[in-house]
Amino acid sequence: MRTTRKIIVTVAAVVLVGAAGGGAAQASSTTAVTTTPGDQVPSACRPANHTAKITAGPASAGHHHYRVTLTAAPGYEPCELAGSPTDVRFYRHGSLNGVTAGRYGPQRTAVNFGPGHPVHFDIQVPNSAGGAPADEAAFTLKAPGGVIPGESTAYGHLTVDAGTVIGPVRPGA
């Protein structure tokens, strides 16, 4: 009985150490970033690899403006974005508000994005008596060669309405 207990404890310890070691190795291989040529580093353009924040911008004649700033954390590969994000949807407390957005400005100009190189785009909303409050915008980013898979999300308070348009991605915060 004593030998059986020792064997069970030993097997359990080996299994736990193996699981912990395997988990640690797995976690480090997916999060480690090296600069050795040929290594794959995750792209900053992927939605999971950047954050986006909505802030109020300066108003212009007849419009409210909101700036959506995208920032990539260190360790991600720089990438190129181009044009206005597509499939833009606005939400308030998780509920879709139904306002659809168009786009404006040059759609082919490439902009570098990555750690230390934030980018932004403009949400232009016509001045009106109404408007739908929102606290979230979901969108798909574009690269010079097409759309980037996945959906990015930005958070911040804004009001949108019919006639809302999205400007192209530009360098800087």
C-alpha angles and dihedrals in degrees: 000000000000091000091048090053091050091050092050092048091047093049091047091050092049091049092049094047091046092049093047092045092047091047092048092048091047094048093048093049093054097043102035116103121196131175097220109132112260096027116126115237120187115255120249088221093069110100094237091056102059141044128224130202131188119217132171114261131200114290121240131200106304097352144084115216131207125188121218110201121196119202128185122207120234115276099046126112115252116244141179127257127188138188130352121326113257135219091034114183129178126215137187117202089342096308120117110240097202100234111137122203133216125201138240140189133038112335101190103055110115119222126192115235130183145097109340091010109085121182134200143195133201130242107203117197124185115240107254140154092248132034135153119260116229137179100188138043123195119197146156118241123222131219124200088265099046143293123337112235116250137036125275122207130207126193131208139097120284142143121231132187143169109306095037111152133189122224126217123274112270133186121265137034 
